[in-house]
């Protein structure tokens, strides 16, 4: 499941917004900070 969080729309499901960004991997959650001020949590 991929959740997309941004400042405008809050939480919503996203399919393909992983084109560019900074990937930080935790134990079970990968957080992708996109350059468009969007945070994607890959659960």
Secondary structure by P-SEA (a helix, b strand, c coil): cbbbbcccccbbbbcccccbbbbbbcccbbbbbccccbbbbcc
